[in-house]
Structure formats: C-alpha cells, structure tokens
Amino acid sequence: MIDVSLLGWHQDAVKLQSAGGGLVYLYEGSVFPEQPTPQTRRDYVLYRATGYFTGSPLPRVWVLLWPPECRIDASKVRHLAQLLRSP
C-alpha cells in the first residue's frame, strides 16, 4: 500500500510497480481503477486555499498493489477505503 501525490505525479511509477498484478486507488472512501486525478487535484487546490486556515488535514490518495497470484476480496477493499477516508 502506497500513499501517492494528489496531483497524480506517481501514476506511471505505480503502473510499472504493479507488473501485471492488481492495482486500485483508494480515495475519500471509494475505490478507483485509476487515480481520479481531476477530483484529487481539485481537492488539493481547495486544501491549499482553505486547509491552512481551517486546520483540516490534507486528503490522501492510497494505492493498493498485489501480485497476480493473489486474490483480493472486493468487499474488504471497499471497507479499507472507508477506513482510510479523511475525517
């Protein structure tokens, strides 16, 4: 599991690391096959504009990678996404 940039800087490196295995992005309680870059960039800009003054935490984008031979339970991935949601 990797914490990546809200601006999408790590997308190519993450794809290389997946090497044919599984790859999903977890963001704000949802699971995505690719980073929802328009949404994460928008949230980054909003944080920069207001986060310093409100004390709200910077949202985080997580990537979950697994090798091809592993099977992942989708319901557990959704539950993990909910647990990692920003407060």
C-alpha positions as CSV (number, residue, x, y, z in Angstrom):
1,M,0.0,0.0,0.0
2,I,1.4,3.4,-1.1
3,D,0.5,7.0,-0.3
4,V,0.7,8.9,-3.6
5,S,0.5,12.5,-4.8
6,L,-2.9,14.2,-5.1
7,L,-1.5,15.8,-8.3
8,G,-1.0,12.4,-10.0
9,W,2.8,12.6,-10.2
10,H,3.2,8.9,-9.3
11,Q,0.8,7.3,-11.7
12,D,3.4,6.0,-14.2
13,A,5.7,4.6,-11.5
14,V,2.7,2.9,-9.8
15,K,1.7,1.2,-13.0
16,L,5.2,-0.1,-13.5
17,Q,5.3,-1.5,-10.0
18,S,2.0,-3.3,-10.5
19,A,3.7,-5.5,-13.2
20,G,0.6,-7.3,-14.2
21,G,-0.8,-7.7,-10.7
22,G,-3.8,-5.9,-9.2
23,L,-3.9,-2.1,-8.7
24,V,-6.6,0.1,-7.3
25,Y,-6.7,3.6,-5.9
26,L,-8.5,4.4,-2.6
27,Y,-9.7,8.0,-2.2
28,E,-12.2,9.5,0.1
29,G,-14.0,6.2,0.8
30,S,-14.1,5.0,-2.8
31,V,-12.2,2.5,-4.9
32,F,-11.0,3.5,-8.4
33,P,-9.2,1.5,-11.1
34,E,-7.2,4.7,-11.9
35,Q,-6.4,7.8,-9.9
36,P,-9.3,10.2,-10.1
37,T,-6.9,13.0,-10.9
38,P,-9.4,15.8,-11.7
39,Q,-11.0,15.2,-8.3
40,T,-7.8,14.8,-6.4
41,R,-6.3,17.9,-8.0
42,R,-9.4,19.9,-7.2
43,D,-9.2,18.8,-3.6
44,Y,-5.5,19.7,-3.4
45,V,-6.3,23.2,-4.6
46,L,-9.1,23.6,-2.1
47,Y,-6.9,22.4,0.7
48,R,-4.2,24.9,-0.3
49,A,-6.8,27.7,-0.3
50,T,-8.5,26.8,2.9
51,G,-6.7,24.0,4.8
52,Y,-4.1,26.1,6.4
53,F,-6.7,28.3,8.0
54,T,-9.2,25.6,8.9
55,G,-6.7,23.1,10.2
56,S,-8.3,20.3,8.1
57,P,-5.9,17.5,7.1
58,L,-4.6,17.2,3.5
59,P,-6.6,14.4,1.8
60,R,-4.6,11.3,0.9
61,V,-4.6,9.0,-2.1
62,W,-3.7,5.4,-1.4
63,V,-2.7,2.8,-3.9
64,L,-3.2,-0.9,-3.2
65,L,-1.0,-3.3,-5.2
66,W,-1.0,-7.0,-5.2
67,P,0.8,-9.8,-7.2
68,P,-1.1,-11.6,-10.0
69,E,-1.3,-14.9,-7.9
70,C,-3.2,-13.2,-5.1
71,R,-6.9,-13.0,-4.9
72,I,-8.4,-9.9,-3.2
73,D,-11.9,-9.7,-1.7
74,A,-13.5,-6.6,-3.2
75,S,-15.7,-6.0,-0.1
76,K,-12.6,-5.9,2.1
77,V,-11.0,-3.4,-0.3
78,R,-14.2,-1.2,-0.1
79,H,-14.1,-1.5,3.7
80,L,-10.4,-0.4,3.7
81,A,-11.3,2.6,1.6
82,Q,-13.9,3.6,4.1
83,L,-11.4,3.3,7.0
84,L,-8.8,5.5,5.2
85,R,-11.3,8.2,4.4
86,S,-10.3,11.7,5.6
87,P,-12.1,12.8,8.8
